[in-house]
Amino acid sequence: MKKPQMKDETRKKVDNFWYYYKFHVLIGAFLLFMAVVFIKDMLSKVDYDYNIAFVTDYMIADEDSQALQSYFEANAEDLNGDGEVHVQIQNYVLPAEDAQGYDPQMLAAGQTKMTVDLQEGTSMIFFISEQNYEKFKDADVFPEKLEDFTKMEDCAAYAEMGSPSSVKDLYVAMRSLEGTKMEKDEEMLSYYDACETLLNKFVSGGK
């Protein structure tokens, strides 16, 4: 006869606890969930050795981006010492105002991301379309003349990758660090040298 009474007392205790502490429990569960998500994200986050920028009038094809990434990862050095080489292809799409499907918000977003890249030195190798070169030629970060770039079609690796069509008309060059705080940063200079070596392989071929 005492069992139902014990169950009722237990239920009352649980109800009482939930009434006074439910928000504490919910907040604690939420914080635990966020901690698990954060840890999982950190463990799965890729630490890229190189970032390579493509400043284009339209998004380059996924298969071409993958081919480029695969080439660079096969020919680059492990800079962070984790035993793997990871290269991220950054595609900044900056279309002309008269381009089909022109979206001013997309253009603004692309320009903002590229500006941050240039300021932070995220990318040292830049593949760029002729139209976008004209937009940035006075920014003192690229060679003064388009002739000082190398045409994609003239790069040894371009044919090696099967001549991906969506990047056919691009030009490539190293960005300049002159006049920036990065030109005195040893870590940045080391990264720059590694990128220059990688680009030379891309242009001239060989390991």
Phi and psi in degrees as a GROMACS rama.xvg file:
@    title "Ramachandran Plot"
@    xaxis  label "Phi"
@    yaxis  label "Psi"
@TYPE xy
-86.3252  -17.9649  LYS-2
-62.205  -47.1762  LYS-3
-58.1225  -37.628  PRO-4
-64.6298  -39.7308  GLN-5
-65.3888  -39.7927  MET-6
-63.8546  -40.9958  LYS-7
-64.3085  -40.1681  ASP-8
-66.2229  -40.9663  GLU-9
-64.2342  -42.392  THR-10
-63.2978  -39.5077  ARG-11
-64.0261  -40.2927  LYS-12
-63.9608  -41.946  LYS-13
-65.2077  -44.9412  VAL-14
-62.2592  -39.4692  ASP-15
-66.6885  -44.4348  ASN-16
-60.9958  -45.5854  PHE-17
-63.5128  -37.6108  TRP-18
-62.7958  -41.8858  TYR-19
-89.0506  -25.4667  TYR-20
-122.792  11.4283  TYR-21
-61.6349  -38.1155  LYS-22
-68.2417  -35.9194  PHE-23
-63.9201  -42.3443  HIS-24
-64.6105  -45.5287  VAL-25
-64.4722  -43.3011  LEU-26
-64.9246  -42.0233  ILE-27
-62.4445  -41.0841  GLY-28
-65.4733  -38.6957  ALA-29
-65.8233  -44.3757  PHE-30
-64.6974  -37.997  LEU-31
-64.2496  -42.4029  LEU-32
-61.6201  -44.7469  PHE-33
-64.1287  -38.0466  MET-34
-64.8311  -41.4144  ALA-35
-64.1991  -44.1291  VAL-36
-62.3443  -43.1529  VAL-37
-63.3055  -46.4846  PHE-38
-63.6242  -42.5692  ILE-39
-61.9107  -41.1958  LYS-40
-65.5982  -41.0499  ASP-41
-66.8895  -39.0488  MET-42
-70.0663  -30.3383  LEU-43
-95.4483  -4.52053  SER-44
-69.6009  133.315  LYS-45
-84.8847  130.211  VAL-46
-96.103  99.2682  ASP-47
-75.2265  136.124  TYR-48
-78.2649  -36.3706  ASP-49
-136.582  146.105  TYR-50
-119.97  130.516  ASN-51
-123.546  125.768  ILE-52
-94.7647  137.282  ALA-53
-121.311  112.994  PHE-54
-104.448  101.829  VAL-55
-123.804  168.61  THR-56
-85.0488  -18.233  ASP-57
-151.699  162.194  TYR-58
-65.3382  130.985  MET-59
-73.0833  152.265  ILE-60
-63.7828  144.276  ALA-61
-57.5252  -42.7526  ASP-62
-66.7953  -31.719  GLU-63
-72.4776  -39.4932  ASP-64
-62.4908  -40.5289  SER-65
-66.6024  -39.3505  GLN-66
-63.7439  -41.3267  ALA-67
-65.4714  -45.8595  LEU-68
-60.0256  -43.9413  GLN-69
-62.8126  -41.4687  SER-70
-61.4928  -50.6214  TYR-71
-63.7281  -40.1735  PHE-72
-67.2319  -30.2805  GLU-73
-76.375  -20.5824  ALA-74
-115.028  -2.88487  ASN-75
-95.85  168.621  ALA-76
-98.261  154.8  GLU-77
-78.6423  103.714  ASP-78
-83.9754  -30.732  LEU-79
-96.6259  0.409649  ASN-80
72.2083  21.5873  GLY-81
-91.3718  4.37204  ASP-82
86.2772  0.551705  GLY-83
-133.963  157.893  GLU-84
-116.562  122.022  VAL-85
-124.824  129.627  HIS-86
-123.077  129.785  VAL-87
-104.515  128.275  GLN-88
-91.4557  115.336  ILE-89
-97.6296  115.428  GLN-90
-106.855  105.393  ASN-91
-95.3072  111.275  TYR-92
-94.8066  112.839  VAL-93
-125.677  83.0481  LEU-94
-76.6552  159.267  PRO-95
-71.3977  155.383  ALA-96
-64.7605  -24.3387  GLU-97
-94.8843  9.43413  ASP-98
-74.6859  149.09  ALA-99
-64.1934  131.776  GLN-100
75.4327  18.7728  GLY-101
-56.3282  130.696  TYR-102
-128.612  109.192  ASP-103
-59.507  -31.9336  PRO-104
-68.9156  -39.4034  GLN-105
-65.494  -39.8676  MET-106
-63.2175  -46.225  LEU-107
-61.9896  -40.3224  ALA-108
-64.6754  -42.7192  ALA-109
-64.5512  -41.8918  GLY-110
-65.4818  -39.9118  GLN-111
-64.2446  -45.9838  THR-112
-63.1581  -40.5422  LYS-113
-68.4685  -38.6837  MET-114
-60.6799  -43.4036  THR-115
-62.9984  -41.922  VAL-116
-57.9576  -47.6163  ASP-117
-64.393  -38.2799  LEU-118
-71.4295  -37.9649  GLN-119
-90.413  -14.7416  GLU-120
72.6716  32.21  GLY-121
-63.875  -44.7086  THR-122
-113.779  140.084  SER-123
-111.4  -25.8925  MET-124
-98.9309  126.399  ILE-125
-124.192  123.061  PHE-126
-99.1332  128.742  PHE-127
-142.133  145.644  ILE-128
-79.9396  159.215  SER-129
-60.2121  -42.2102  GLU-130
-60.9279  -43.0183  GLN-131
-76.3705  -25.7418  ASN-132
-60.4077  -41.596  TYR-133
-60.7009  -32.6919  GLU-134
-70.3262  -32.0356  LYS-135
-113.21  4.73466  PHE-136
-65.3263  -21.5996  LYS-137
-97.1434  10.1135  ASP-138
-86.3299  -3.09964  ALA-139
60.7929  32.2854  ASP-140
-120.553  -13.2587  VAL-141
-121.439  163.35  PHE-142
-51.6641  148.437  PRO-143
-64.7239  -31.7526  GLU-144
-123.249  147.452  LYS-145
-62.5219  -27.9235  LEU-146
-64.6544  -18.6704  GLU-147
-82.6281  -9.92663  ASP-148
-83.1105  168.533  PHE-149
-106.984  131.644  THR-150
-67.2935  139.659  LYS-151
-54.5401  -42.1812  MET-152
-63.4762  -22.5583  GLU-153
-90.5846  -1.47053  ASP-154
-83.6319  134.328  CYS-155
-58.3023  -38.3033  ALA-156
-70.4926  -22.6132  ALA-157
-61.0568  -47.9587  TYR-158
-68.5318  -35.7576  ALA-159
-60.7075  -33.4897  GLU-160
-84.6409  -0.417493  MET-161
92.4563  19.6173  GLY-162
53.902  63.0199  SER-163
-58.3617  122.625  PRO-164
-69.1044  -32.2399  SER-165
-73.3435  -9.17947  SER-166
-117.938  9.09592  VAL-167
-55.2978  -40.481  LYS-168
-93.9945  13.3109  ASP-169
-86.6472  162.646  LEU-170
-121.6  151.823  TYR-171
-132.032  144.134  VAL-172
-163.15  162.516  ALA-173
-78.341  143.176  MET-174
-75.0402  165.349  ARG-175
-100.156  142.557  SER-176
-103.744  -2.64275  LEU-177
-60.8626  131.567  GLU-178
84.5359  2.92347  GLY-179
-110.73  164.23  THR-180
-65.9306  -19.5625  LYS-181
-71.4394  -22.4987  MET-182
-69.8787  -9.91448  GLU-183
-114.657  6.64316  LYS-184
-94.357  112.307  ASP-185
-59.751  -38.5171  GLU-186
-65.5014  -42.0425  GLU-187
-66.4484  -40.103  MET-188
-65.4376  -36.5865  LEU-189
-65.9975  -42.6722  SER-190
-62.866  -41.9006  TYR-191
-60.0357  -45.9484  TYR-192
-62.5305  -41.273  ASP-193
-64.113  -40.4756  ALA-194
-66.4736  -39.6328  CYS-195
-64.3186  -39.9402  GLU-196
-62.4826  -42.7645  THR-197
-64.5408  -41.7253  LEU-198
-66.2451  -39.3477  LEU-199
-59.9717  -38.7783  ASN-200
-63.2838  -42.0301  LYS-201
-63.2529  -41.9772  PHE-202
-75.8487  -46.5117  VAL-203
-99.6087  -16.9701  SER-204
87.2915  174.113  GLY-205
90.4209  165.727  GLY-206
